[in-house]
Amino acid sequence: MSRRPYLRTVERNWWLSRRRYVVYMIREVTCLFIALYSALLTDGLVRLAEGQAAWDSYLTAISSPPGVLFQLVCLVFATIHSVTWFGVTPKAMPLMIKGEPVPPQTIIRAHYALWAAASLVVLIAAGV
Amino acid sequence: MAKSSKPILWLPFAGGGLVSALITPALILVTGLLVPLGLLHLPYDKIAGFAHNPIGKLILFGVVALPAWHAAHRMRTTAHDLGLGAGIPVKLVCYGSAWLMIVISIVALLSV
């Protein structure tokens, strides 16, 4: 591309200046932990494909203190992701039923209900 | 209308965001808490059996790949917000890491 768009310089810490910017950045940073946990799961699939011994050592690794600590941090950020994601659903996908807009709270509550159901399915599938 | 690759990036971002919002906390609860505490076991036979099934493969792939793509896309926009630019290096790191996970998980799932 021949055009060179003007890039305004950005202060790296602009988001520290206001509380709502910090909240915004916390929401955005959740993706880092979603990615890291995906990497952990990818590793799990690789170990699963390698056989019983590799799978067992994977379970040992994720059950080790560093493994648990890492996953608890991921859990905190994953939960922030869920809450903030559901929080914007009325704006991201406003819903009309019979020509009437569905109240934002209803859309959010429906997502929380779905979250509970999906979590239950995961726990049951895992053998709780 | 001008051709745009944006929907291709956007749809899996939204899908991945929803999947990880609904599924990831419960998954971490299982792998990061219930298994380490010994309250739950994930025996090889059971999980490998699940991964043998084509639908099981698809579910496992979706659970890994969609959140990975969601994260990559958000990481790219956040890098932009932090003034890291939106050039090729940023795209390579963000989407590249997601593609790496996608390819590795496909290869692993096909060989289970």
Interface residues (C-beta under 8 A of the other chain):
Chain A: L7 T9 V10 E11 R12 W15 M25 E28 V29 C31 L32 I34 A35 Y37 S38 A39 L40 L41 T42 G44 L45 V46 L48 A49 G51 Q52 W55 D56 L59 I62 S63 S64 G67 V68 F70 Q71 L72 C74 L75 A78 T79 H81 S82 W85 F86 A92 H111 L114 W115 A118 S119 L120 V122 L123 A126 G127 V128
Chain B: A14 G17 L18 S20 A21 L22 I23 T24 P25 A26 L27 I28 L29 V30 T31 G32 L33 L34 V35 P36 L40 H41 L42 Y44 K46 I47 A48 A51 L60 V63 V64 A65 P67 A68 H70 A71 A72 R74 M75 T77 T78 D81 L82 G83 G85 S97 A98 M101 I104 S105 V107 A108 L109 S111 V112
